[in-house]
Every structure is written in structure tokens, then in C-alpha cells.
């Protein structure tokens, strides 16, 4: 009886210990490359804070070549201008000839060379993150890392324009490399903020050149002005970007490559009578310019026009200094409200004086007065 009881107690103790041993077993290590699991003949192993995997399939995932020298027991992995050499049982790795110390050495299992994945991946520009809770190594490919880095650089430029729209000097300044920003930039930006609120919209942003620490981004940005008598503009700007000491992208240089006015490419639809009356006003203005008739030109403006005096002063100077001939070359109604009696007209003249021939373009904002006659409310020279 006592013997049977002893055996029963022994068996019970063994059964109680089984779960303890099972829970203490080494968890299975998995490896994913851009979210997809990698299959290895030999299971990955985690030791010395590194994930050891078969060298050959890892190299294939990276798009690199793999070669093993049995005499020196060294594996060489190459892609482009990058090469990493790892030697079995050696804690010294060489990346492009530069020695790096490993926490644990590569080894061989059943003829398979096992190497630390993290150093291989990072040497080729990829990223590796260990998830201890799930015993999983997530590898981000060099191409994905580069794409993420490019997007971060683009986001800096976009955030810069967003801060400009919000008139946030601190945030605008933060987008720049400190050495590329000075007190004059502060003053210029504050002055611009005082003049009028402007909305910046990034239409497109493309990376034209890129390394891990430098980038060039070509940006098309639209500038929306709040005044009804302002013409929105589109700028093509190149930004030179660099990474600061903390690894964050910053703007180093800004170059305006080109700009244009955001004008409709097609005329708006109007009645024939409406269009004819606008044509007559513009032709009369052209005749008055060629006649150098300041009085007649002055009489073409609305009584409350804020631009009339400035335009008359300009034309007065032009008439005194030059003998300019204006030939109307194009007239396009780009905005109209027939019920309210308003029109926005893009006018192009071929101008010629004693020295030069040049195009002269302007947008005329027209309104009809009490007698339904067109007068000029505003002139925006292009």
C-alpha cells in the first residue's frame, strides 16, 4: 500500500513538472521581410541580442550575392558597392573593409552558415526590429527604408508650407537647418505675415536625387491670395535637404526655378453682347494708351478704384520717357457675372518703344457703373 502510494505521488509530481518544463522551453523565433515570413532550413536563433539566421536565404531576400570560402571559413555578401565579410567563429565583421565587432560569432549548423541578421540587413541600408514579446524579427528592406526616408523628407517640406499658411514662425523656422536660417529670414517672414494671410498648397513633391543623408526635392506649390484682386501663383521650387545630427531631415537651401500665374486656360462662356462690350472697353483703353491720353485713361477707372492713381502715375512716366506703341494681341474673359455686371479680363499687348519690343500683360477687373458702362476697378500687371 505504501509502495503504491509512493508511485502515485511520484507520477503526480512528474505531471506537475511537465507544464513547468514546457513553459520554460525556448520560444520559436520567426523572421519577416517587409511583412512576409522567411522560411529557413535551420530555425533562427536569438542570442547575445542578435538574431542568427542562414546567410544564403537572407542574402537572396536582400537581392545580394552570397559566396562562402571553405578555406578561410568566411562568407561574403555583396550588393552594389556594399560588401560584408563574416567569418565562422570570429566576432570581427568587415563592411566595405571596415572592421565591426559582433556580440557573437557566426557559426555552422549541418553545413549551413548562420550569421547575425541585424548587421547584414543594416549594412545594406535595411532596418531590423526585434519584438521580444512575439520572438519575431521584422526586417524592413533597403528599398522600403529608402522610400520611408524620402517620404519623411517630403513631409518636412509639406509641413513647412503648412506652417507658413498658419503664419507660425516657430514651426517654419524649425523646418530649416539652423545654420541656413538667420535673423533676416525672421524679419522677412514676419513682414510677409503682416501683409496678408496666404494659403500655400503643395500640388506635387518629387525626390530628384537621394542618398541616406542628402536629398533634392522638386516642389510645385500654389499660392492663394485672399484679395479678390490678386492673381494666385504657382511656383516650382527645389529644396536641398540634409539630415541633422539627430537624423532628422531639414531644409538647407531653397531655389525658385520658375513661377506662373494660376489663370484659366479657357475663356468663360458669356453672351455675345456681353463679350462685345468688354472688347470695346479694352480697345478704347488701347487707343488711349497709344494716344498718350492720361485724362481719357483716368476717366476709364471707377470712382472708388484703389489702383487708378498708381496706374496713371506709371503711364505718365512711360509717356514722358518712351514713345511706346501698344498693339492688342489677345483678350480673354476669364471671369464674368453678367447679372452683377462684373468681368475679369486677361489682356495681352505687344509693346514696342524706341529700344525694345516686349509683351505687356495685365488682368483687368471691370464693373458696370450706374449707366451700365464698363469702368476699370483694378489692374493687376503680370
C-alpha positions as CSV (number, residue, x, y, z in Angstrom):
1,X,0.0,0.0,0.0
2,X,2.8,2.3,0.9
3,X,4.6,1.4,-2.3
4,X,1.6,2.1,-4.4
5,X,1.1,5.4,-2.7
6,X,4.7,6.4,-3.3
7,X,4.4,5.6,-7.0
8,X,1.2,7.6,-7.2
9,X,2.9,10.6,-5.6
10,X,5.9,10.3,-7.9
11,X,3.7,10.3,-11.0
12,X,1.7,13.2,-9.8
13,X,5.0,15.2,-9.2
14,X,6.1,14.4,-12.7
15,X,2.9,15.5,-14.2
16,X,3.1,18.7,-12.2
17,X,6.6,19.4,-13.5
18,X,5.7,18.9,-17.2
19,X,4.0,22.3,-17.7
20,X,6.9,24.0,-16.0
21,X,9.4,22.5,-18.4
22,X,7.1,23.2,-21.3
23,X,6.7,26.9,-20.4
24,X,10.5,27.2,-19.9
25,X,11.2,25.9,-23.4
26,X,12.9,28.3,-25.9
27,X,10.2,30.1,-28.0
28,X,10.2,29.7,-31.7
29,X,12.0,32.6,-33.4
30,X,10.4,33.9,-36.6
31,X,11.7,36.4,-39.2
32,X,9.6,38.5,-41.6
33,X,10.9,40.6,-44.5
34,X,8.6,43.5,-45.4
35,X,5.8,41.7,-43.5
36,X,6.3,38.3,-45.2
37,X,7.7,35.4,-43.3
38,X,11.1,34.0,-44.4
39,X,11.5,30.2,-44.5
40,X,14.8,28.8,-43.3
41,X,16.0,25.2,-43.3
42,X,17.6,25.8,-39.9
43,X,15.4,27.6,-37.4
44,X,16.5,31.2,-36.4
45,X,18.1,31.5,-33.0
46,X,18.2,34.5,-30.7
47,X,21.4,35.0,-28.7
48,X,23.5,37.9,-27.5
49,X,20.7,40.3,-28.5
50,X,21.1,39.2,-32.1
51,X,19.0,37.0,-34.4
52,X,21.1,34.3,-36.1
53,X,19.7,33.0,-39.5
54,X,21.0,31.2,-42.5
55,X,23.2,33.5,-44.6
56,X,22.2,32.3,-48.0
57,X,18.4,32.8,-48.0
58,X,18.8,36.1,-46.1
59,X,21.2,37.3,-48.9
60,X,18.6,36.3,-51.5
61,X,15.9,38.3,-49.8
62,X,18.2,41.4,-49.9
63,X,18.9,40.8,-53.6
64,X,22.6,40.3,-52.8
65,X,25.1,37.7,-53.9
66,X,26.4,35.1,-51.5
67,X,29.7,33.3,-51.6
68,X,31.5,31.1,-49.0
69,X,35.2,30.3,-48.9
70,X,35.6,27.0,-47.1
71,X,39.3,27.5,-46.7
72,X,39.0,30.8,-44.8
73,X,35.5,29.9,-43.5
74,X,34.3,33.3,-44.5
75,X,31.0,34.3,-46.1
76,X,30.9,37.4,-48.4
77,X,27.7,39.1,-49.2
78,X,27.6,41.8,-51.9
79,X,25.1,44.2,-53.4
80,X,26.1,47.2,-55.4
81,X,29.0,49.0,-53.8
82,X,28.4,47.3,-50.4
83,X,30.2,44.2,-49.3
84,X,30.2,42.5,-45.9
85,X,32.5,39.7,-44.9
86,X,31.7,37.4,-41.9
87,X,33.9,34.6,-40.7
88,X,32.8,31.5,-38.8
89,X,33.7,31.6,-35.1
90,X,35.0,35.1,-35.4
91,X,33.4,38.2,-33.8
92,X,35.0,40.5,-36.4
93,X,32.9,41.5,-39.4
94,X,34.1,43.7,-42.2
95,X,31.8,46.1,-44.0
96,X,33.5,47.6,-47.1
97,X,36.7,46.7,-45.4
98,X,35.9,48.5,-42.1
99,X,36.0,46.2,-39.1
100,X,33.0,45.9,-36.8
101,X,32.8,43.9,-33.6
102,X,30.0,41.4,-33.1
103,X,28.5,40.4,-29.8
104,X,28.5,36.8,-31.0
105,X,30.3,35.0,-33.9
106,X,28.7,33.3,-36.9
107,X,28.7,29.5,-36.8
108,X,27.8,26.4,-38.9
109,X,25.0,24.0,-38.4
110,X,24.8,20.9,-40.6
111,X,26.7,22.7,-43.3
112,X,24.6,25.9,-43.1
113,X,26.4,29.1,-42.3
114,X,24.5,31.0,-39.7
115,X,25.0,34.8,-39.3
116,X,23.6,37.7,-37.3
117,X,20.7,39.1,-39.4
118,X,20.8,42.6,-37.9
119,X,24.3,43.5,-39.0
120,X,23.8,42.1,-42.5
121,X,20.5,43.9,-43.0
122,X,21.7,47.3,-41.7
123,X,24.9,47.1,-43.7
124,X,22.8,47.2,-46.9
125,X,20.6,50.0,-45.7
126,X,17.7,48.0,-44.3
127,X,16.3,48.1,-40.8
128,X,15.6,45.3,-38.3
129,X,13.4,45.5,-35.2
130,X,13.2,42.7,-32.6
131,X,9.8,42.0,-30.9
132,X,10.7,40.2,-27.7
133,X,7.1,39.5,-26.8
134,X,6.4,37.6,-30.0
135,X,10.0,36.4,-30.6
136,X,9.9,38.0,-34.0
137,X,12.5,39.9,-36.1
138,X,10.9,42.3,-38.5
139,X,13.2,43.3,-41.4
140,X,12.4,46.3,-43.5
141,X,14.1,46.1,-46.9
142,X,16.6,48.8,-48.0
143,X,14.1,49.9,-50.7
144,X,11.3,50.3,-48.1
145,X,13.6,52.1,-45.8
146,X,14.7,54.5,-48.6
147,X,11.0,55.1,-49.6
148,X,10.1,55.9,-45.9
149,X,13.1,58.2,-45.7
150,X,12.1,60.0,-48.9
151,X,8.6,60.4,-47.6
152,X,9.9,61.9,-44.3
153,X,11.9,64.5,-46.3
154,X,8.8,65.4,-48.4
155,X,6.7,65.7,-45.2
156,X,9.2,68.2,-43.8
157,X,8.7,70.4,-46.9
158,X,4.9,70.0,-46.7
159,X,4.8,70.8,-43.0
160,X,6.9,73.9,-43.8
161,X,4.3,75.2,-46.2
162,X,1.5,74.3,-43.7
163,X,3.2,76.4,-41.0
164,X,3.6,79.2,-43.5
165,X,-0.2,79.1,-44.2
166,X,-0.8,79.2,-40.4
167,X,1.7,82.1,-40.0
168,X,3.6,80.0,-37.5
169,X,7.1,81.5,-37.5
170,X,8.5,79.0,-34.9
171,X,7.3,75.9,-36.9
172,X,8.5,77.4,-40.2
173,X,11.9,78.1,-38.7
174,X,12.1,74.5,-37.3
175,X,11.9,73.0,-40.8
176,X,15.3,74.6,-41.6
177,X,18.8,73.7,-40.7
178,X,19.8,76.2,-38.1
179,X,22.9,77.3,-40.0
180,X,20.7,78.0,-43.1
181,X,18.4,80.4,-41.2
182,X,19.3,83.9,-39.9
183,X,17.6,87.0,-38.3
184,X,16.9,88.4,-41.8
185,X,14.8,85.4,-42.6
186,X,12.8,86.0,-39.4
187,X,12.2,89.6,-40.4
188,X,11.2,88.7,-44.0
189,X,8.8,86.1,-42.8
190,X,7.2,88.4,-40.2
191,X,6.8,91.1,-42.7
192,X,5.1,88.7,-45.1
193,X,2.8,87.6,-42.4
194,X,1.8,91.2,-41.7
195,X,1.0,92.0,-45.3
196,X,-1.7,89.3,-45.8
197,X,-2.6,85.8,-45.0
198,X,-1.6,83.5,-47.8
199,X,-2.5,79.8,-48.2
200,X,0.2,77.5,-49.6
201,X,-0.9,74.3,-51.3
202,X,1.7,71.7,-52.3
203,X,0.5,70.3,-55.7
204,X,3.3,67.9,-56.1
205,X,6.6,67.0,-54.5
206,X,9.2,64.7,-56.1
207,X,12.6,63.5,-54.9
208,X,15.0,64.1,-57.8
209,X,18.2,62.9,-56.0
210,X,18.7,61.0,-52.9
211,X,21.3,59.5,-50.5
212,X,20.9,58.4,-46.9
213,X,21.9,61.9,-45.7
214,X,21.0,64.3,-48.6
215,X,18.1,64.8,-50.9
216,X,16.8,67.2,-53.5
217,X,13.0,67.7,-53.8
218,X,11.2,69.5,-56.6
219,X,8.0,71.0,-55.3
220,X,5.1,72.7,-57.2
221,X,3.3,74.9,-54.8
222,X,0.2,77.1,-55.3
223,X,-0.1,80.4,-53.5
224,X,-3.6,81.5,-52.9
225,X,-4.0,85.2,-52.1
226,X,-7.1,86.3,-50.1
227,X,-7.6,89.6,-52.0
228,X,-10.2,89.3,-54.8
229,X,-7.9,91.5,-56.9
230,X,-4.9,89.2,-56.6
231,X,-3.8,86.5,-59.0
232,X,-2.9,83.2,-57.5
233,X,0.6,81.9,-58.4
234,X,2.2,78.6,-59.0
235,X,5.9,78.2,-58.1
236,X,8.4,75.5,-59.0
237,X,10.9,75.3,-56.1
238,X,13.9,72.9,-55.5
239,X,14.7,72.2,-51.9
240,X,18.1,70.8,-50.8
241,X,17.6,68.6,-47.8
242,X,20.1,67.2,-45.3
243,X,19.9,65.2,-42.1
244,X,20.9,66.9,-38.9
245,X,22.9,65.4,-36.0
246,X,19.7,63.7,-34.7
247,X,19.0,62.1,-38.1
248,X,16.0,64.4,-38.9
249,X,15.5,65.9,-42.3
250,X,16.0,69.7,-42.5
251,X,15.9,72.2,-45.4
252,X,19.3,73.5,-46.3
253,X,18.6,75.5,-49.4
254,X,15.6,76.9,-51.4
255,X,15.9,77.7,-55.1
256,X,12.9,79.1,-57.1
257,X,13.2,77.5,-60.6
258,X,10.1,79.0,-62.2
259,X,6.7,80.6,-61.5
260,X,3.5,81.3,-63.3
261,X,0.1,82.8,-62.6
262,X,-2.8,80.4,-61.9
263,X,-5.0,81.6,-64.7
264,X,-7.8,79.7,-66.5
265,X,-6.7,78.2,-69.8
266,X,-10.1,78.6,-71.4
267,X,-12.4,81.7,-71.6
268,X,-15.7,81.6,-69.7
269,X,-18.9,81.5,-71.6
270,X,-20.8,84.8,-72.0
271,X,-23.4,86.2,-74.3
272,X,-22.2,87.9,-77.5
273,X,-23.4,91.3,-76.4
274,X,-21.5,91.0,-73.1
275,X,-18.3,90.0,-74.8
276,X,-18.6,92.7,-77.4
277,X,-19.0,95.4,-74.7
278,X,-15.9,94.1,-72.9
279,X,-13.9,94.1,-76.2
280,X,-15.0,97.7,-76.9
281,X,-13.7,98.8,-73.5
282,X,-10.3,97.2,-74.0
283,X,-9.9,98.5,-77.5
284,X,-10.7,102.0,-76.2
285,X,-8.1,101.6,-73.5
286,X,-5.6,100.6,-76.2
287,X,-6.4,103.7,-78.3
288,X,-6.0,105.9,-75.2
289,X,-2.6,104.3,-74.4
290,X,-1.4,104.9,-77.9
291,X,-2.7,108.5,-77.9
292,X,-1.0,109.0,-74.5
293,X,-4.2,110.5,-73.3
294,X,-3.9,110.5,-69.5
295,X,-7.2,112.3,-69.0
296,X,-9.1,109.7,-71.0
297,X,-7.3,106.8,-69.2
298,X,-8.1,108.4,-65.9
299,X,-11.8,108.6,-66.8
300,X,-11.9,104.8,-67.5
301,X,-11.5,104.0,-63.8
302,X,-14.2,103.5,-61.2
303,X,-14.5,106.4,-58.8
304,X,-13.5,104.1,-55.9
305,X,-10.6,102.4,-57.7
306,X,-7.6,102.0,-55.4
307,X,-5.2,101.4,-58.3
308,X,-6.2,104.3,-60.6
309,X,-3.6,106.9,-59.2
310,X,-0.8,104.4,-59.3
311,X,-1.6,103.4,-62.9
312,X,-1.9,107.0,-64.1
313,X,1.5,107.8,-62.5
314,X,3.0,104.8,-64.2
315,X,1.6,105.6,-67.6
316,X,2.6,109.3,-67.1
317,X,6.2,108.2,-66.6
318,X,6.1,105.9,-69.6
319,X,4.7,108.6,-71.8
320,X,7.4,111.1,-70.7
321,X,10.3,108.7,-71.1
322,X,9.3,106.5,-74.0
323,X,7.2,106.6,-77.2
324,X,5.5,103.2,-76.7
325,X,3.1,101.7,-79.2
326,X,0.6,99.1,-77.9
327,X,-0.9,96.5,-80.2
328,X,-3.7,94.4,-78.7
329,X,-2.7,90.7,-79.3
330,X,-5.1,88.8,-77.1
331,X,-8.2,89.3,-75.0
332,X,-9.7,86.6,-72.9
333,X,-12.6,86.9,-70.5
334,X,-11.6,84.6,-67.6
335,X,-14.3,85.5,-65.2
336,X,-17.8,87.0,-65.6
337,X,-21.1,87.6,-63.8
338,X,-23.4,89.1,-66.3
339,X,-26.2,89.6,-63.7
340,X,-23.9,91.6,-61.4
341,X,-22.1,93.4,-64.3
342,X,-18.5,92.2,-63.5
343,X,-15.8,90.8,-65.6
344,X,-12.2,89.6,-65.2
345,X,-10.2,90.0,-68.4
346,X,-6.8,88.8,-69.4
347,X,-5.3,91.2,-71.9
348,X,-2.1,90.9,-73.8
349,X,-0.4,93.7,-75.8
350,X,2.7,93.7,-77.9
351,X,4.5,96.8,-76.7
352,X,7.3,98.5,-78.7
353,X,9.3,101.6,-77.9
354,X,12.5,103.1,-79.3
355,X,14.7,100.4,-77.8
356,X,12.7,97.2,-77.1
357,X,9.8,95.0,-78.1
358,X,8.2,93.2,-75.3
359,X,4.9,91.6,-74.2
360,X,2.7,93.6,-71.7
361,X,0.0,91.6,-69.9
362,X,-2.5,92.5,-67.3
363,X,-5.7,91.3,-65.8
364,X,-8.4,94.0,-65.8
365,X,-11.2,93.8,-63.2
366,X,-14.2,95.5,-64.8
367,X,-17.5,96.6,-63.3
368,X,-20.5,98.3,-64.8
369,X,-21.4,101.7,-63.4
370,X,-24.9,103.1,-62.8
371,X,-25.3,103.8,-66.6
372,X,-24.2,100.2,-67.4
373,X,-20.9,101.4,-68.8
374,X,-17.7,99.4,-68.1
375,X,-15.1,101.0,-65.9
376,X,-11.9,99.6,-64.5
377,X,-11.9,98.6,-60.8
378,X,-8.5,97.1,-60.6
379,X,-5.4,96.3,-62.8
380,X,-3.0,93.5,-62.0
381,X,0.1,93.6,-64.2
382,X,1.6,90.2,-64.9
